[in-house]
Every structure is written in structure tokens, then in C-alpha cells.
Amino acid sequence: MADEAEPWLVAGLGNPGREYAGNRHNVGFMVADLIASRIGAKFGRHKRAVADVAEGRLGFGGPKLVLAKPLTYMNLSGGPVVALAQFYKVPAVQVIAVHDELDIPYGQLRVKVGGGEGGHNGLRSMSKSLATKDYVRVRVGVGRPPGRQDPADYVLSDFSAVERKELDFLVDRAADVVESVILRGVEWTQNAYHSA
């Protein structure tokens, strides 16, 4: 069960570097950036983990929040996440991974705890490093690649011009979902957002 005194660790998954900034695979970074701006926190390099980290509270006197953008590239995200979880004493049940999801249509959001990784290397790395799959996933739908495009190439390409028109709204709603999980719990959030 979530503990008020313990912080929440929100890991936005993505790849470091300007060339990846607009990629579908980097939607987790985009969500982490938005939440940081909402709580008035600035990202800086962490001394114990290969990650940019921002700290703050969700609302006045609200839960403590540690926002992380692992800088190891997606496939090795677990190392920085587990290092931060240990440093801040965050239990796995209060770790939230925000990531792109091929199996959900573009613009839709889903929340779940545990389960498989669906071929997502960032999640696979996190599950291995945390030695559990029982952390929260906020899954941001990017849809399947068109035609015969390789899924790996698809997630490492930028959002299309049509998708970019909706992207700010999608990132905003994903940030709302993260905050809702922390403040109201997974089940309430699923009921509120899965039908939307």
C-alpha cells in the first residue's frame, strides 16, 4: 500500500540527446518535463544515478515527487531507476513508468500495475533491475506502425504532423493521469480515464 511519507518516483522513459527529443519513444520525457513545470521543479543531474532528476511536491503539502529522466538510453533505463528508488527509499509500488505503447491507439492512455513488458525494452530493463514487475505503468498510446515499417524504426521516428496537432493535449492528459494515480490511486484513475 502507498505510504504518504515515502516519495513517488516517476520515471519518464526515453533516450537522451536532441536527435531523439521529438521521437515517439520519448513521450515519457515529455510527460516528465510537463509535470516538473507544473510543480515548479527544475531538472538537474543526479549525483548517484545516470539521470536528470527534479524534486517537488504535488500540490501544497502534497506527496513528495521525484521525477526522473534516465540518461542511459531506453534499453538500460532500469539501472538509474533502481539507483534512484534506493537513494530516495521508494518502494516499487510507488514507482511509475511513463512510456510509449504500440498496442494502444494514438491518443489513448492506459494505467496498469505489473504484467508483461510487451516487447518494450525500457520496461524489460526496469523489471529486471527492480526485481519485480509490480510497479505502475502509464502507457501512452502511439499506435502501430503503418504498412510494414519496423516497430523499432517507428518508435525512433518523430510524431507525424497530424499527430503533433494532438500531442500537447496527449502529454497534458498523461501528466493528469500520473497525478491522479498518486493522489487517488490506480483503480480510480482507470475508471476515470480508460473510458475517455
C-alpha positions, 0 to 999 in steps of 0.5 A: 500500500502507498505510504504518504511519507515515502516519495513517488518516483516517476520515471519518464522513459526515453533516450537522451540527446536532441536527435531523439527529443521529438521521437515517439519513444520519448513521450515519457520525457515529455510527460516528465518535463510537463509535470516538473513545470507544473510543480515548479521543479527544475531538472538537474543531474543526479549525483548517484544515478545516470539521470536528470532528476527534479524534486517537488511536491504535488500540490501544497503539502502534497506527496513528495515527487521525484521525477526522473529522466534516465540518461542511459538510453531506453534499453538500460533505463532500469539501472538509474531507476533502481539507483534512484528508488534506493537513494530516495527509499521508494518502494516499487509500488510507488514507482511509475513508468511513463512510456510509449505503447504500440498496442494502444491507439494514438491518443489513448492512455492506459494505467496498469500495475505489473504484467508483461513488458510487451516487447518494450525494452525500457520496461524489460530493463526496469523489471529486471533491475527492480526485481519485480514487475509490480510497479505502475505503468502509464502507457501512452498510446502511439499506435502501430506502425503503418504498412510494414515499417519496423516497430523499432524504426517507428518508435525512433521516428518523430510524431507525424504532423497530424499527430503533433496537432494532438500531442500537447493535449496527449502529454497534458492528459498523461501528466493528469493521469500520473497525478491522479494515480498518486493522489487517488490511486490506480483503480480510480484513475482507470475508471476515470480515464480508460473510458475517455 
